[in-house]
Amino acid sequence: MNSETETPENVQELKHQNAHREKKPFVCEICGKVFTKKLDLKTHQRVHTGEKPFVCDTCGRAFSQKHHLQYHDRVHTGEKPFSCDICGKAFSQKYRLQSHQRVHTGEKPFVCDVCGKAFPRKNSLNTHQLVHTGEKPFTCDICGERFTYQFALTGHYQIHSEDKPFFCNICEKGFPNEYALTTHQRVHTGEKPFVCGTCGKAFKQEHYLKYHDRVHTGEKPFPCDMCGKAFSLKTGLKAHQRRAHTGEKPFVCDICGKSFAQSCGLKIHCSAHHTKQKPFVCDICTKGFPNKHSLITHQRVHTGEKPFLCDTCGKAFSLKRNLKHHKLVHTGEKPFSCDICGKSFSLKTNLQKHEKLHTGEKRFSCDICGKAFTYKTSLKEHHRVHH
């Protein structure tokens, strides 16, 4: 009798060792790869045939292997059986949990052999390496132009033809190819098949996931050629250049004429000032807001959340702009100067208050005695005289 106690781990180890010792009599006649079981060979051959016999009865998507369908089913059921024992976040697949746990450990096992930069996920490394190789694997079959990403090729195809033979069966909008139609239909279904393996956030389009990955990797491939500041998105670089260097504001409100450096700034402005609709309602105090961003910002009043931390002194802020203003305390920077006396200020609002000393403007009047004041705080102090 064997003196060692057999455990499930021992049994698995023995099975694993036997896998190396076993003969592999089943050979793929296309690529020559060998397998120990006929079933494994049959499954492998679907790589060559393109056969996908396992079909989702909810959305019709097909898969070559049964377990891939089982993983996919969780998109519809919402099942997330794998939970992080540190923060409690749940995931539909085990490898996504393992990838997420690197957020806590800081582990970055995938290293670029060209520049040494490390990444928590292999697909982030693969995307990064295209910077060095210049590889463009996606080719336009009409003009031959090559692209690094599939989504860029898809957008390019629209240049060649106004023909849009692929129609959405819900809204009847036409598209030049099947990929563009499939992407569009997610607007109606709400499907978000591209999931971040680090934090679990899901996206409708693959390139949005690629952009999001840079939040975790810290990659900023778009540097400003004027000041050297780098950005994760090209749109962020362009917005920075308008805001900091050129002063260009190409997005103009057609109601009041106010202009903005970014399109999102114009959208927020229009919803806040030119519409009475406030569809985003706080579930705590029922206050309504014109856009989701304003609601999220407001909710921090109730939660006390302060996600913006000063990396110098650790002080936290609920708004990003308040953190930016605070940082000027450490840098001593005072970019706003009075053109009358030359006095400088760290904030534009402080300059505007100061300028009233020169103009003599007194906007705040007491409704009891009529006395006017330059500052609202002075009026409040005055009110104590009457009360």
Secondary structure, DSSP 8 states (H G I E B T S, - for coil): --SS---HHHHHHHHHHHHHHS---EE-TTT--EESSHHHHHHHHHHHH----EE-TTT--EESSHHHHHHHHHHHH----EE-TTT--EESSHHHHHHHHHHHH----EE-TTT--EESSHHHHHHHHHHHH----EE-TTT--EESSHHHHHHHHHHH-----EE-TTT--EESSHHHHHHHHHHHH----EE-TTT--EESSHHHHHHHHHHHH----EE-TTT--EESSHHHHHHHIIIIII----EE-TTT--EESSHHHHHHHHHHHS-----EE-TTT--EESSHHHHHHHHHHHH----EE-TTT--EESSHHHHHHHHHHHH----EE-TTT--EESSHHHHHHHHHHHH----EE-TTT--EESSHHHHHHHHHHH-
